[in-house]
Amino acid sequence: MTIPCRRVVVYSLAVTFVGVHVTARSRLLAQERPRVSPQRVSPLFSATQVYDSNLFSTAVAPQGDFVTRLSPGIEGEYRSSLVSFLGRYVLDLDRFAAHPELTTAEGRQQASIDLRTSRSRRLAFAVDAAFTRTRTPGELSAGTGLTLARATAERVEVHPAIVRQFDALTEATIDYTWTDERLVGGFATRAHRAAVRIDRDVSRRDVVDVNYGARVFLFETDDPLTSNAPLTSNAFSIGWSRQMSREASVELRGGPALTDGTLAPEVLASMRYRSEPAELSISYGRTQTTLVGFAGPLDTQSVTASAAYSLRSHLQIRIVPSVFRTSRDGRRAEAGRVAFEADRPITRRFSLRAMYEATFQRGHLIAAAPSADSISRHLVQLSVVAARAARGPRER
């Protein structure tokens, strides 16, 4: 399903609808200013037993295996009245029972930093960055729900944002993201995305926002049949969010996106209800995105729901069903996912986590592949996680 040895460069000034790059209202300006300056460095560790029913994500003769995974890591934090910093690094070491040739000390690497500073009550700046290296490229494109063949893939993302509050009711956000995705030794995608957004409180419960952006996609490939001409896009949207009650909220956002002369809608609609000990949410999104291993923007639609419940025994359970539809040049792929998660502390520093995930995929985005093929996968994980002890009153 991948296109060999091609390079994609994407330059864009864009509004992100389904991603979370545009910070919600006053999230940077409203961050707490602690009276103390706590500093810490904490080790991270988890041990996981995994069963994967379709290790190579194939439609015919799937092969399953048991994987033992050890995940050491480290996390550091610094906070002051003006600056907060959080950094984390985790490495997965995988041992395969039936496929020892896949055993590796670099099953996955994840690193991230988050820096926030606020020089005044009206101006705040944040920058976060993340690096992921994985053997399962589908993890890098969760917005499509598609399962991809095993390969080493990398993703680097840097995301700064500035929030300026003009008055008690109005604020503006300038948001920029640089992304580099690649299949190691082959296909690569680079993206520059930015967004300009103005939020306005029109009542105690209602917030209206206006977004504008433009995108330019440039694809470079060794395939002579694929055009390297740049694609341009302009997008405009209006959003509305309302706090219906203390427990319920709703958000709507939509507008047109003109990409290389083709007009398409971009939409986000979500509802959330939270009343301890339960939390419910559902969202629908339609937007354009890129997928590692493919050239060209993809049109995606998704519906995702989530139901969570916390029991008195501190057992937290969550079920997340979702469906996706991705299309490109008249071809279409559909995917579905149901995940069940449970998390329970067993001591002050250790917790037990269990997860079951079932995925299904049908259709292809390349003409050479038979559209009737379908891929199903079942994933079971049981983990013991070494968690940092809860903070004391002086650290909050």
One Martini backbone bead per residue (centre of mass of N, CA, C, O) as a GRO file, in nm:
protein
  396
    1MET     BB    1   0.049   0.067  -0.001
    2THR     BB    2   0.311   0.184  -0.093
    3ILE     BB    3   0.539   0.432  -0.215
    4PRO     BB    4   0.832   0.418  -0.351
    5CYS     BB    5   1.067   0.642  -0.322
    6ARG     BB    6   0.935   0.912  -0.187
    7ARG     BB    7   0.878   1.273  -0.174
    8VAL     BB    8   0.727   1.499   0.067
    9VAL     BB    9   0.619   1.841   0.054
   10VAL     BB   10   0.458   2.057   0.304
   11TYR     BB   11   0.292   2.367   0.269
   12SER     BB   12   0.112   2.542   0.540
   13LEU     BB   13  -0.192   2.736   0.601
   14ALA     BB   14  -0.393   2.614   0.870
   15VAL     BB   15  -0.682   2.455   0.974
   16THR     BB   16  -0.762   2.266   1.265
   17PHE     BB   17  -1.024   2.049   1.337
   18VAL     BB   18  -0.949   1.756   1.467
   19GLY     BB   19  -0.727   1.853   1.583
   20VAL     BB   20  -0.531   2.015   1.876
   21HIS     BB   21  -0.363   2.284   1.799
   22VAL     BB   22  -0.591   2.463   1.885
   23THR     BB   23  -0.637   2.633   2.154
   24ALA     BB   24  -0.835   2.673   2.386
   25ARG     BB   25  -0.987   2.891   2.565
   26SER     BB   26  -0.743   3.023   2.774
   27ARG     BB   27  -0.533   2.792   2.837
   28LEU     BB   28  -0.277   2.967   2.864
   29LEU     BB   29  -0.384   3.208   3.044
   30ALA     BB   30  -0.516   2.998   3.276
   31GLN     BB   31  -0.278   2.913   3.405
   32GLU     BB   32  -0.124   2.828   3.673
   33ARG     BB   33   0.044   3.000   3.956
   34PRO     BB   34   0.273   2.890   4.135
   35ARG     BB   35   0.435   2.953   4.447
   36VAL     BB   36   0.622   2.736   4.352
   37SER     BB   37   0.935   2.543   4.234
   38PRO     BB   38   0.909   2.260   4.107
   39GLN     BB   39   1.126   1.971   4.090
   40ARG     BB   40   1.169   1.683   3.862
   41VAL     BB   41   1.275   1.327   3.839
   42SER     BB   42   1.126   1.044   3.669
   43PRO     BB   43   1.072   0.723   3.649
   44LEU     BB   44   0.978   0.485   3.393
   45PHE     BB   45   0.746   0.191   3.391
   46SER     BB   46   0.660  -0.105   3.188
   47ALA     BB   47   0.469  -0.419   3.166
   48THR     BB   48   0.382  -0.614   2.866
   49GLN     BB   49   0.119  -0.817   2.736
   50VAL     BB   50   0.081  -0.929   2.395
   51TYR     BB   51  -0.189  -0.977   2.151
   52ASP     BB   52  -0.160  -1.043   1.793
   53SER     BB   53  -0.364  -1.151   1.520
   54ASN     BB   54  -0.216  -0.926   1.301
   55LEU     BB   55   0.100  -0.855   1.253
   56PHE     BB   56   0.092  -0.775   0.914
   57SER     BB   57  -0.174  -0.667   0.801
   58THR     BB   58  -0.354  -0.897   0.656
   59ALA     BB   59  -0.606  -1.056   0.451
   60VAL     BB   60  -0.419  -1.315   0.436
   61ALA     BB   61  -0.310  -1.521   0.655
   62PRO     BB   62  -0.292  -1.449   0.951
   63GLN     BB   63  -0.053  -1.357   1.211
   64GLY     BB   64   0.019  -1.449   1.533
   65ASP     BB   65   0.129  -1.304   1.862
   66PHE     BB   66   0.349  -1.285   2.134
   67VAL     BB   67   0.430  -0.992   2.339
   68THR     BB   68   0.708  -0.867   2.513
   69ARG     BB   69   0.704  -0.557   2.707
   70LEU     BB   70   0.945  -0.305   2.772
   71SER     BB   71   0.912   0.039   2.939
   72PRO     BB   72   1.138   0.264   2.964
   73GLY     BB   73   1.186   0.587   3.143
   74ILE     BB   74   1.156   0.958   3.147
   75GLU     BB   75   1.073   1.241   3.372
   76GLY     BB   76   1.045   1.603   3.354
   77GLU     BB   77   1.007   1.895   3.585
   78TYR     BB   78   0.914   2.254   3.567
   79ARG     BB   79   0.821   2.526   3.799
   80SER     BB   80   0.679   2.855   3.780
   81SER     BB   81   0.531   3.166   3.759
   82LEU     BB   82   0.626   3.168   3.428
   83VAL     BB   83   0.725   2.859   3.403
   84SER     BB   84   0.677   2.550   3.212
   85PHE     BB   85   0.808   2.202   3.221
   86LEU     BB   86   0.785   1.901   3.002
   87GLY     BB   87   0.951   1.579   2.995
   88ARG     BB   88   0.974   1.279   2.767
   89TYR     BB   89   1.088   0.921   2.770
   90VAL     BB   90   1.025   0.620   2.563
   91LEU     BB   91   1.108   0.263   2.555
   92ASP     BB   92   1.063  -0.025   2.347
   93LEU     BB   93   1.088  -0.376   2.430
   94ASP     BB   94   1.069  -0.654   2.203
   95ARG     BB   95   0.927  -0.994   2.235
   96PHE     BB   96   0.891  -1.267   2.018
   97ALA     BB   97   0.776  -1.587   2.011
   98ALA     BB   98   0.721  -1.671   1.681
   99HIS     BB   99   0.908  -1.398   1.587
  100PRO     BB  100   1.233  -1.344   1.647
  101GLU     BB  101   1.310  -1.141   1.407
  102LEU     BB  102   1.136  -0.898   1.562
  103THR     BB  103   1.319  -0.859   1.778
  104THR     BB  104   1.360  -0.555   1.983
  105ALA     BB  105   1.502  -0.242   2.123
  106GLU     BB  106   1.303  -0.065   1.891
  107GLY     BB  107   0.982  -0.062   1.877
  108ARG     BB  108   0.967   0.219   2.045
  109GLN     BB  109   0.979   0.583   2.029
  110GLN     BB  110   0.922   0.847   2.282
  111ALA     BB  111   0.915   1.210   2.259
  112SER     BB  112   0.868   1.504   2.482
  113ILE     BB  113   0.770   1.857   2.493
  114ASP     BB  114   0.663   2.127   2.735
  115LEU     BB  115   0.628   2.482   2.689
  116ARG     BB  116   0.544   2.752   2.924
  117THR     BB  117   0.453   3.106   2.903
  118SER     BB  118   0.379   3.410   3.116
  119ARG     BB  119   0.419   3.761   3.123
  120SER     BB  120   0.103   3.789   3.127
  121ARG     BB  121  -0.249   3.803   3.130
  122ARG     BB  122  -0.244   3.856   2.786
  123LEU     BB  123   0.030   3.680   2.741
  124ALA     BB  124   0.110   3.372   2.562
  125PHE     BB  125   0.342   3.086   2.548
  126ALA     BB  126   0.387   2.787   2.335
  127VAL     BB  127   0.578   2.471   2.321
  128ASP     BB  128   0.571   2.166   2.131
  129ALA     BB  129   0.727   1.833   2.113
  130ALA     BB  130   0.760   1.535   1.892
  131PHE     BB  131   0.874   1.184   1.896
  132THR     BB  132   0.838   0.902   1.658
  133ARG     BB  133   0.921   0.546   1.662
  134THR     BB  134   0.796   0.281   1.445
  135ARG     BB  135   0.654  -0.046   1.324
  136THR     BB  136   0.355   0.104   1.317
  137PRO     BB  137   0.229   0.341   1.105
  138GLY     BB  138  -0.073   0.376   1.199
  139GLU     BB  139  -0.006   0.554   1.455
  140LEU     BB  140   0.043   0.829   1.273
  141SER     BB  141  -0.284   0.785   1.154
  142ALA     BB  142  -0.552   0.796   1.346
  143GLY     BB  143  -0.763   0.969   1.163
  144THR     BB  144  -0.822   0.701   0.962
  145GLY     BB  145  -0.792   0.393   1.087
  146LEU     BB  146  -0.559   0.265   0.936
  147THR     BB  147  -0.393  -0.024   0.824
  148LEU     BB  148  -0.047  -0.097   0.816
  149ALA     BB  149   0.231  -0.212   0.726
  150ARG     BB  150   0.519  -0.316   0.829
  151ALA     BB  151   0.731  -0.041   0.941
  152THR     BB  152   0.960   0.209   0.955
  153ALA     BB  153   0.861   0.501   1.139
  154GLU     BB  154   0.845   0.868   1.140
  155ARG     BB  155   0.784   1.146   1.380
  156VAL     BB  156   0.787   1.509   1.364
  157GLU     BB  157   0.687   1.771   1.605
  158VAL     BB  158   0.625   2.131   1.594
  159HIS     BB  159   0.442   2.355   1.840
  160PRO     BB  160   0.351   2.678   1.829
  161ALA     BB  161   0.195   2.937   2.051
  162ILE     BB  162  -0.019   3.234   2.054
  163VAL     BB  163  -0.176   3.439   2.312
  164ARG     BB  164  -0.417   3.713   2.288
  165GLN     BB  165  -0.569   3.938   2.513
  166PHE     BB  166  -0.772   4.214   2.469
  167ASP     BB  167  -1.012   4.118   2.655
  168ALA     BB  168  -1.261   3.965   2.839
  169LEU     BB  169  -1.387   3.851   2.535
  170THR     BB  170  -1.106   3.863   2.365
  171GLU     BB  171  -0.911   3.643   2.145
  172ALA     BB  172  -0.590   3.537   2.005
  173THR     BB  173  -0.455   3.284   1.771
  174ILE     BB  174  -0.130   3.156   1.693
  175ASP     BB  175  -0.066   2.871   1.476
  176TYR     BB  176   0.208   2.626   1.455
  177THR     BB  177   0.321   2.348   1.230
  178TRP     BB  178   0.579   2.099   1.221
  179THR     BB  179   0.613   1.816   0.992
  180ASP     BB  180   0.769   1.478   0.995
  181GLU     BB  181   0.717   1.207   0.767
  182ARG     BB  182   0.845   0.857   0.755
  183LEU     BB  183   0.986   0.608   0.568
  184VAL     BB  184   1.247   0.431   0.615
  185GLY     BB  185   1.414   0.464   0.304
  186GLY     BB  186   1.177   0.659   0.177
  187PHE     BB  187   0.908   0.800   0.236
  188ALA     BB  188   0.813   1.157   0.260
  189THR     BB  189   0.673   1.410   0.497
  190ARG     BB  190   0.609   1.762   0.486
  191ALA     BB  191   0.487   2.016   0.726
  192HIS     BB  192   0.320   2.344   0.718
  193ARG     BB  193   0.132   2.481   0.985
  194ALA     BB  194  -0.135   2.729   1.022
  195ALA     BB  195  -0.322   2.953   1.252
  196VAL     BB  196  -0.607   3.178   1.271
  197ARG     BB  197  -0.772   3.296   1.578
  198ILE     BB  198  -1.099   3.414   1.699
  199ASP     BB  199  -1.236   3.485   2.018
  200ARG     BB  200  -1.588   3.518   2.146
  201ASP     BB  201  -1.783   3.632   2.400
  202VAL     BB  202  -2.150   3.638   2.389
  203SER     BB  203  -2.165   3.484   2.665
  204ARG     BB  204  -2.149   3.287   2.943
  205ARG     BB  205  -2.184   3.016   2.728
  206ASP     BB  206  -2.074   3.163   2.463
  207VAL     BB  207  -1.859   3.080   2.176
  208VAL     BB  208  -1.695   3.254   1.910
  209ASP     BB  209  -1.523   3.159   1.601
  210VAL     BB  210  -1.249   3.250   1.374
  211ASN     BB  211  -1.111   3.105   1.071
  212TYR     BB  212  -0.787   3.103   0.894
  213GLY     BB  213  -0.642   2.951   0.585
  214ALA     BB  214  -0.347   2.804   0.418
  215ARG     BB  215  -0.240   2.569   0.155
  216VAL     BB  216   0.067   2.382   0.057
  217PHE     BB  217   0.138   2.119  -0.172
  218LEU     BB  218   0.440   1.913  -0.208
  219PHE     BB  219   0.532   1.658  -0.446
  220GLU     BB  220   0.798   1.414  -0.431
  221THR     BB  221   0.884   1.178  -0.697
  222ASP     BB  222   0.997   0.889  -0.884
  223ASP     BB  223   0.728   0.881  -1.019
  224PRO     BB  224   0.638   0.960  -1.349
  225LEU     BB  225   0.307   0.948  -1.294
  226THR     BB  226   0.364   1.172  -1.082
  227SER     BB  227   0.289   1.473  -0.979
  228ASN     BB  228   0.483   1.778  -0.866
  229ALA     BB  229   0.266   1.966  -0.830
  230PRO     BB  230   0.127   2.200  -0.657
  231LEU     BB  231  -0.101   2.244  -0.383
  232THR     BB  232  -0.380   2.445  -0.306
  233SER     BB  233  -0.520   2.608  -0.002
  234ASN     BB  234  -0.836   2.729   0.135
  235ALA     BB  235  -0.963   2.834   0.465
  236PHE     BB  236  -1.292   2.862   0.632
  237SER     BB  237  -1.428   2.931   0.967
  238ILE     BB  238  -1.701   2.865   1.202
  239GLY     BB  239  -1.756   2.879   1.558
  240TRP     BB  240  -1.941   2.696   1.826
  241SER     BB  241  -1.985   2.721   2.185
  242ARG     BB  242  -2.166   2.543   2.458
  243GLN     BB  243  -2.274   2.565   2.794
  244MET     BB  244  -2.547   2.406   2.894
  245SER     BB  245  -2.398   2.301   3.154
  246ARG     BB  246  -2.201   2.166   3.391
  247GLU     BB  247  -2.207   1.882   3.209
  248ALA     BB  248  -2.275   2.023   2.927
  249SER     BB  249  -2.151   2.026   2.579
  250VAL     BB  250  -2.105   2.217   2.266
  251GLU     BB  251  -1.968   2.179   1.920
  252LEU     BB  252  -1.923   2.393   1.626
  253ARG     BB  253  -1.769   2.347   1.291
  254GLY     BB  254  -1.733   2.536   0.972
  255GLY     BB  255  -1.628   2.512   0.617
  256PRO     BB  256  -1.448   2.599   0.346
  257ALA     BB  257  -1.233   2.416   0.104
  258LEU     BB  258  -0.977   2.511  -0.132
  259THR     BB  259  -0.837   2.253  -0.350
  260ASP     BB  260  -0.721   2.286  -0.645
  261GLY     BB  261  -1.034   2.390  -0.724
  262THR     BB  262  -1.165   2.223  -0.485
  263LEU     BB  263  -1.465   2.194  -0.312
  264ALA     BB  264  -1.483   2.150   0.053
  265PRO     BB  265  -1.584   2.039   0.352
  266GLU     BB  266  -1.537   2.144   0.701
  267VAL     BB  267  -1.605   1.946   1.001
  268LEU     BB  268  -1.723   2.000   1.350
  269ALA     BB  269  -1.885   1.777   1.596
  270SER     BB  270  -1.971   1.807   1.952
  271MET     BB  271  -2.032   1.611   2.256
  272ARG     BB  272  -2.060   1.660   2.626
  273TYR     BB  273  -2.072   1.450   2.928
  274ARG     BB  274  -2.026   1.533   3.288
  275SER     BB  275  -2.083   1.301   3.569
  276GLU     BB  276  -2.008   1.190   3.844
  277PRO     BB  277  -1.858   0.889   3.723
  278ALA     BB  278  -1.932   1.002   3.430
  279GLU     BB  279  -1.848   0.989   3.062
  280LEU     BB  280  -1.958   1.157   2.759
  281SER     BB  281  -1.897   1.121   2.393
  282ILE     BB  282  -1.931   1.292   2.064
  283SER     BB  283  -1.801   1.285   1.716
  284TYR     BB  284  -1.765   1.483   1.411
  285GLY     BB  285  -1.551   1.455   1.110
  286ARG     BB  286  -1.427   1.676   0.839
  287THR     BB  287  -1.128   1.637   0.636
  288GLN     BB  288  -0.784   1.691   0.574
  289THR     BB  289  -0.511   1.460   0.508
  290THR     BB  290  -0.230   1.264   0.589
  291LEU     BB  291  -0.036   0.963   0.486
  292VAL     BB  292   0.184   0.744   0.548
  293GLY     BB  293   0.281   0.643   0.211
  294PHE     BB  294   0.128   0.895   0.076
  295ALA     BB  295   0.014   1.085  -0.198
  296GLY     BB  296  -0.176   1.319  -0.093
  297PRO     BB  297  -0.471   1.423  -0.006
  298LEU     BB  298  -0.722   1.331   0.233
  299ASP     BB  299  -1.053   1.234   0.276
  300THR     BB  300  -1.219   1.261   0.597
  301GLN     BB  301  -1.434   1.055   0.808
  302SER     BB  302  -1.572   1.074   1.151
  303VAL     BB  303  -1.683   0.861   1.431
  304THR     BB  304  -1.675   0.932   1.788
  305ALA     BB  305  -1.687   0.753   2.094
  306SER     BB  306  -1.737   0.789   2.465
  307ALA     BB  307  -1.719   0.575   2.767
  308ALA     BB  308  -1.701   0.652   3.119
  309TYR     BB  309  -1.611   0.481   3.440
  310SER     BB  310  -1.608   0.518   3.803
  311LEU     BB  311  -1.528   0.337   4.066
  312ARG     BB  312  -1.483   0.302   4.406
  313SER     BB  313  -1.221   0.109   4.348
  314HIS     BB  314  -1.071   0.281   4.108
  315LEU     BB  315  -1.212   0.178   3.862
  316GLN     BB  316  -1.147   0.230   3.515
  317ILE     BB  317  -1.372   0.261   3.239
  318ARG     BB  318  -1.357   0.219   2.868
  319ILE     BB  319  -1.536   0.303   2.561
  320VAL     BB  320  -1.427   0.309   2.197
  321PRO     BB  321  -1.600   0.395   1.923
  322SER     BB  322  -1.521   0.382   1.557
  323VAL     BB  323  -1.544   0.555   1.235
  324PHE     BB  324  -1.414   0.542   0.888
  325ARG     BB  325  -1.357   0.763   0.593
  326THR     BB  326  -1.147   0.725   0.301
  327SER     BB  327  -1.050   0.941   0.023
  328ARG     BB  328  -0.921   0.897  -0.332
  329ASP     BB  329  -0.978   0.930  -0.650
  330GLY     BB  330  -1.253   0.740  -0.600
  331ARG     BB  331  -1.131   0.604  -0.358
  332ARG     BB  332  -1.198   0.366  -0.077
  333ALA     BB  333  -1.180   0.357   0.290
  334GLU     BB  334  -1.280   0.146   0.562
  335ALA     BB  335  -1.315   0.188   0.926
  336GLY     BB  336  -1.299   0.008   1.246
  337ARG     BB  337  -1.338   0.068   1.614
  338VAL     BB  338  -1.287  -0.115   1.930
  339ALA     BB  339  -1.237  -0.005   2.271
  340PHE     BB  340  -1.118  -0.153   2.581
  341GLU     BB  341  -1.072  -0.006   2.912
  342ALA     BB  342  -0.864  -0.068   3.212
  343ASP     BB  343  -0.804   0.091   3.545
  344ARG     BB  344  -0.597  -0.008   3.838
  345PRO     BB  345  -0.488   0.035   4.139
  346ILE     BB  346  -0.255  -0.161   4.357
  347THR     BB  347  -0.082   0.081   4.444
  348ARG     BB  348   0.075   0.379   4.489
  349ARG     BB  349   0.281   0.300   4.218
  350PHE     BB  350   0.075   0.088   4.097
  351SER     BB  351  -0.079  -0.036   3.789
  352LEU     BB  352  -0.359  -0.183   3.612
  353ARG     BB  353  -0.381  -0.270   3.259
  354ALA     BB  354  -0.650  -0.307   3.017
  355MET     BB  355  -0.679  -0.417   2.661
  356TYR     BB  356  -0.924  -0.406   2.389
  357GLU     BB  357  -0.893  -0.449   2.024
  358ALA     BB  358  -1.100  -0.387   1.733
  359THR     BB  359  -1.041  -0.418   1.377
  360PHE     BB  360  -1.161  -0.277   1.054
  361GLN     BB  361  -1.094  -0.322   0.691
  362ARG     BB  362  -1.198  -0.161   0.374
  363GLY     BB  363  -1.019  -0.111   0.112
  364HIS     BB  364  -0.852   0.124  -0.121
  365LEU     BB  365  -0.607   0.390  -0.239
  366ILE     BB  366  -0.513   0.195  -0.470
  367ALA     BB  367  -0.555   0.060  -0.785
  368ALA     BB  368  -0.391  -0.224  -0.755
  369ALA     BB  369  -0.591  -0.291  -0.536
  370PRO     BB  370  -0.827  -0.487  -0.403
  371SER     BB  371  -1.139  -0.379  -0.277
  372ALA     BB  372  -1.235  -0.659  -0.126
  373ASP     BB  373  -1.041  -0.639   0.082
  374SER     BB  374  -0.987  -0.743   0.426
  375ILE     BB  375  -0.907  -0.622   0.765
  376SER     BB  376  -0.831  -0.787   1.071
  377ARG     BB  377  -0.801  -0.708   1.436
  378HIS     BB  378  -0.656  -0.827   1.748
  379LEU     BB  379  -0.602  -0.666   2.074
  380VAL     BB  380  -0.406  -0.757   2.368
  381GLN     BB  381  -0.356  -0.596   2.695
  382LEU     BB  382  -0.119  -0.629   2.979
  383SER     BB  383  -0.039  -0.400   3.250
  384VAL     BB  384   0.239  -0.274   3.442
  385VAL     BB  385   0.253   0.039   3.616
  386ALA     BB  386   0.484   0.285   3.702
  387ALA     BB  387   0.386   0.531   3.917
  388ARG     BB  388   0.368   0.832   4.032
  389ALA     BB  389   0.324   0.978   4.300
  390ALA     BB  390   0.131   1.168   4.457
  391ARG     BB  391   0.091   1.485   4.523
  392GLY     BB  392   0.145   1.718   4.730
  393PRO     BB  393   0.045   2.024   4.841
  394ARG     BB  394   0.322   2.170   4.755
  395GLU     BB  395   0.293   2.069   4.432
  396ARG     BB  396   0.017   2.205   4.321
   0.00000   0.00000   0.00000
